[in-house]
Amino acid sequence: MSSSASATTKPTGTNTNTPVSVLLQHATGMFLAPYVGLHLLNHSLTLIPSDTPFSVANGFTVAVRELYQHPIIEPIGAAAIAVHVAAGMYRFAAVRGLRVGFSRNTPGYWTRASGLFLASVIVGHVYFTRIAALMTWGDSTLMDYTYGTWTVKFYGPVFMVYYVALGSAGAVHLINGWLTIKEKAVANKSLMRLSSTAKFVNYASIAIITASVLAISGYFFDVDILSMRQFERLKSVSTFGMF
């Protein structure tokens, strides 16, 4: 076989030359995917009106917290997030020279672009919604969806933009990350341009996230913030007394 012919032949199946950082990204991404999926599904449940604000979404939250806040599972999940972010930032900085890479219309591009945004806010998100709650209340059971209503009321519309960006980035990262792993790791193919179906799923997920943020902000129905006083206590801890 000529050298030119062998150069154009691409094996199928698992690529044994895949860098360790990519393997770590794929493995931790698949481990975290069910949690991200449940988390985003939970957001969409805020669109269901009820007598008690977000009772369906909050009930689902209580149920899934039994799983991902388990004393054994939560540290493993935190470690998986740390490894996933570290591997991604290493490849972005050291391997790709601070470039996203890929054509803009491919799942790889949107996986990386959304991942960069998530990496920039994940520590703050975990601190404000989990660590600060533990410091203030001793647990995070009071952290329900009316906390989102309260933050929008207290900090203003900028938090609506933040919540839309955060949720949309999570959805885009989940969808396109799955497509990237499916094409590159499983089928060992070059990434193709996003199909019409993939684009629709991305746009639909962003629309649902946006609608859920509007619901949380009180645009669709009145929201009584039952834990207002507890959230006021949390404010001094989460902002280090600055507000």
C-alpha positions as CSV (number, residue, x, y, z in Angstrom):
1,M,0.0,0.0,0.0
2,S,1.4,3.4,-0.9
3,S,2.1,6.1,1.7
4,S,-0.6,8.4,0.2
5,A,-3.2,5.7,0.3
6,S,-2.4,4.8,3.9
7,A,-2.5,8.5,4.9
8,T,-6.1,8.8,3.7
9,T,-7.3,5.7,5.4
10,K,-8.9,6.4,8.8
11,P,-9.6,3.5,11.1
12,T,-12.9,3.1,12.8
13,G,-13.6,2.3,16.4
14,T,-11.8,3.7,19.4
15,N,-8.7,5.8,18.8
16,T,-5.9,4.3,20.9
17,N,-3.9,7.6,20.4
18,T,-6.5,9.8,22.1
19,P,-4.8,12.1,24.6
20,V,-5.4,11.5,28.3
21,S,-6.9,14.9,28.7
22,V,-9.5,14.1,26.1
23,L,-10.3,10.8,27.7
24,L,-10.7,12.5,31.1
25,Q,-13.1,15.1,29.5
26,H,-15.2,12.4,27.9
27,A,-15.3,10.1,30.9
28,T,-16.2,12.9,33.4
29,G,-18.6,14.4,30.9
30,M,-20.6,11.2,30.6
31,F,-20.5,10.8,34.4
32,L,-21.9,14.3,34.9
33,A,-24.5,14.2,32.0
34,P,-27.3,12.6,34.0
35,Y,-27.0,15.3,36.7
36,V,-27.0,18.1,34.2
37,G,-29.9,16.6,32.4
38,L,-31.9,16.3,35.7
39,H,-31.0,19.8,36.7
40,L,-32.2,21.3,33.4
41,L,-35.3,19.2,33.5
42,N,-36.0,20.6,36.9
43,H,-35.8,24.1,35.6
44,S,-38.4,23.4,33.0
45,L,-40.8,22.2,35.7
46,T,-41.0,25.8,37.0
47,L,-43.3,26.5,34.0
48,I,-46.0,24.4,35.7
49,P,-48.3,26.8,37.7
50,S,-49.4,25.7,41.2
51,D,-50.9,27.1,44.3
52,T,-47.6,27.0,46.1
53,P,-44.8,28.6,44.1
54,F,-42.9,26.0,41.9
55,S,-44.2,23.1,44.1
56,V,-43.6,20.6,41.2
57,A,-40.1,21.8,40.5
58,N,-39.2,22.1,44.2
59,G,-40.6,18.7,44.9
60,F,-38.5,17.2,42.2
61,T,-35.5,19.1,43.6
62,V,-36.0,17.5,47.0
63,A,-36.1,14.1,45.4
64,V,-33.0,14.3,43.3
65,R,-31.0,16.0,46.0
66,E,-31.3,12.7,47.9
67,L,-29.2,11.3,45.1
68,Y,-26.6,13.9,44.1
69,Q,-26.1,15.4,47.6
70,H,-25.5,11.9,49.1
71,P,-22.3,12.0,51.3
72,I,-20.5,9.7,48.9
73,I,-21.9,10.8,45.6
74,E,-21.5,14.6,46.1
75,P,-17.7,14.5,46.6
76,I,-17.3,12.3,43.6
77,G,-19.4,14.7,41.6
78,A,-17.4,17.7,42.7
79,A,-14.1,15.9,41.8
80,A,-15.6,15.0,38.4
81,I,-16.4,18.7,37.8
82,A,-12.9,19.7,38.8
83,V,-11.3,17.2,36.5
84,H,-13.6,18.1,33.6
85,V,-12.9,21.8,33.9
86,A,-9.2,21.3,34.5
87,A,-8.8,19.0,31.4
88,G,-10.8,21.4,29.3
89,M,-8.9,24.5,30.4
90,Y,-5.6,22.6,29.9
91,R,-6.5,21.8,26.3
92,F,-7.8,25.3,25.6
93,A,-4.7,27.0,27.0
94,A,-1.8,24.6,26.4
95,V,-2.9,22.5,23.4
96,R,-5.0,24.9,21.4
97,G,-3.2,28.2,22.3
98,L,-6.3,29.9,23.7
99,R,-8.3,29.2,20.6
100,V,-11.7,27.4,20.5
101,G,-11.0,25.6,17.2
102,F,-13.5,23.8,15.0
103,S,-15.9,25.4,12.6
104,R,-18.5,27.5,14.3
105,N,-21.3,25.3,12.9
106,T,-20.1,22.1,14.5
107,P,-21.0,20.5,17.9
108,G,-17.3,20.7,19.0
109,Y,-17.3,24.5,18.7
110,W,-20.4,25.0,20.8
111,T,-19.3,22.4,23.3
112,R,-16.0,24.3,23.9
113,A,-17.6,27.8,23.7
114,S,-20.3,26.9,26.3
115,G,-17.7,25.1,28.4
116,L,-15.5,28.2,28.6
117,F,-18.5,30.2,30.0
118,L,-19.4,27.5,32.4
119,A,-15.9,27.2,33.6
120,S,-15.8,30.9,34.4
121,V,-18.9,30.8,36.6
122,I,-19.1,27.3,38.1
123,V,-17.2,28.1,41.3
124,G,-19.4,31.1,42.0
125,H,-22.5,29.1,41.2
126,V,-21.6,26.3,43.6
127,Y,-20.6,28.8,46.3
128,F,-23.8,30.8,46.2
129,T,-26.2,27.9,45.9
130,R,-24.5,25.3,48.1
131,I,-21.6,26.5,50.2
132,A,-23.1,29.8,51.4
133,A,-26.3,28.0,52.3
134,L,-24.4,25.5,54.4
135,M,-22.5,28.3,56.1
136,T,-25.8,30.2,56.9
137,W,-28.4,27.5,57.6
138,G,-26.3,24.3,58.1
139,D,-28.0,22.7,55.1
140,S,-29.4,23.8,51.7
141,T,-33.0,22.5,52.0
142,L,-34.3,26.1,51.9
143,M,-32.6,26.7,48.6
144,D,-35.6,26.4,46.3
145,Y,-36.7,28.2,43.1
146,T,-38.0,31.2,45.0
147,Y,-34.4,32.0,45.7
148,G,-34.0,32.7,42.0
149,T,-37.1,35.0,42.3
150,W,-35.5,36.7,45.3
151,T,-32.1,37.3,43.6
152,V,-33.9,38.9,40.5
153,K,-35.9,41.1,42.9
154,F,-32.9,42.1,44.9
155,Y,-30.1,42.4,42.3
156,G,-32.3,43.3,39.3
157,P,-32.6,42.1,35.7
158,V,-28.9,41.4,35.4
159,F,-29.6,38.2,37.2
160,M,-32.2,37.2,34.7
161,V,-29.6,37.5,32.0
162,Y,-27.2,35.5,34.1
163,Y,-29.7,32.7,34.7
164,V,-30.6,32.5,31.0
165,A,-26.9,32.4,30.0
166,L,-26.1,29.8,32.7
167,G,-29.0,27.5,31.8
168,S,-28.5,27.9,28.1
169,A,-24.8,27.2,28.3
170,G,-25.5,24.1,30.4
171,A,-28.0,22.8,27.8
172,V,-25.8,23.6,24.8
173,H,-22.8,22.0,26.5
174,L,-24.8,18.8,27.3
175,I,-26.4,18.5,23.8
176,N,-23.3,19.2,21.8
177,G,-20.9,17.4,24.2
178,W,-23.0,14.3,23.6
179,L,-22.8,14.8,19.8
180,T,-19.1,15.3,20.0
181,I,-18.4,12.2,22.0
182,K,-20.8,10.2,19.8
183,E,-18.9,11.2,16.6
184,K,-15.3,11.4,17.8
185,A,-15.0,8.8,20.6
186,V,-17.6,6.2,19.5
187,A,-17.6,6.4,15.7
188,N,-14.1,8.0,15.4
189,K,-15.3,10.4,12.7
190,S,-14.5,14.0,12.0
191,L,-17.1,16.3,13.4
192,M,-19.8,17.2,10.8
193,R,-21.8,20.4,10.7
194,L,-24.8,20.6,13.0
195,S,-27.8,19.0,11.4
196,S,-31.2,20.8,11.2
197,T,-32.4,18.5,14.0
198,A,-29.5,19.3,16.2
199,K,-30.0,23.0,15.7
200,F,-33.6,22.7,16.5
201,V,-32.9,20.9,19.8
202,N,-30.3,23.5,20.7
203,Y,-32.7,26.4,20.0
204,A,-35.7,24.7,21.7
205,S,-33.6,24.0,24.9
206,I,-32.6,27.7,25.0
207,A,-36.2,28.8,24.6
208,I,-37.3,26.5,27.4
209,I,-34.6,27.8,29.7
210,T,-35.5,31.4,28.8
211,A,-39.2,30.7,29.6
212,S,-38.3,29.0,32.9
213,V,-36.2,32.1,33.9
214,L,-39.1,34.3,33.1
215,A,-41.4,32.1,35.2
216,I,-38.9,32.2,38.1
217,S,-38.7,36.0,37.8
218,G,-42.5,36.2,38.2
219,Y,-43.4,37.2,34.6
220,F,-46.0,34.5,34.1
221,F,-47.6,34.3,37.5
222,D,-47.2,35.9,41.0
223,V,-44.5,34.3,43.1
224,D,-44.7,34.5,46.9
225,I,-41.2,34.3,48.4
226,L,-42.0,32.4,51.5
227,S,-38.4,32.2,52.7
228,M,-37.6,35.9,52.3
229,R,-36.1,36.3,55.8
230,Q,-33.9,33.3,55.4
231,F,-32.7,34.6,52.0
232,E,-31.9,38.0,53.7
233,R,-29.7,36.1,56.2
234,L,-28.0,34.3,53.3
235,K,-27.3,37.6,51.5
236,S,-24.7,38.8,54.1
237,V,-22.8,35.5,53.8
238,S,-23.0,35.1,50.0
239,T,-21.8,38.7,49.4
240,F,-19.3,38.8,52.2
241,G,-21.3,41.6,53.8
242,M,-20.8,43.9,50.8
243,F,-24.6,44.4,50.2
